[in-house]
């Protein structure tokens, strides 16, 4: 059974339509530093390298 989020959380639509809420969310996403991205991609590369070693 599918239930709308707006039904479960009455303030969901209000938050979703609120520009300040959306700006705050997008600002939080942009605050990731370059080092965070490097760490993320290094972890990803290491994981792929391990998978390739296992495959060989």
Secondary structure as GFF3:
##gff-version 3
##sequence-region A 1 56
A	DSSP	alpha_helix	5	8	.	.	.	ID=ss1
A	DSSP	alpha_helix	12	17	.	.	.	ID=ss2
A	DSSP	alpha_helix	19	30	.	.	.	ID=ss3
A	DSSP	alpha_helix	34	55	.	.	.	ID=ss4
###
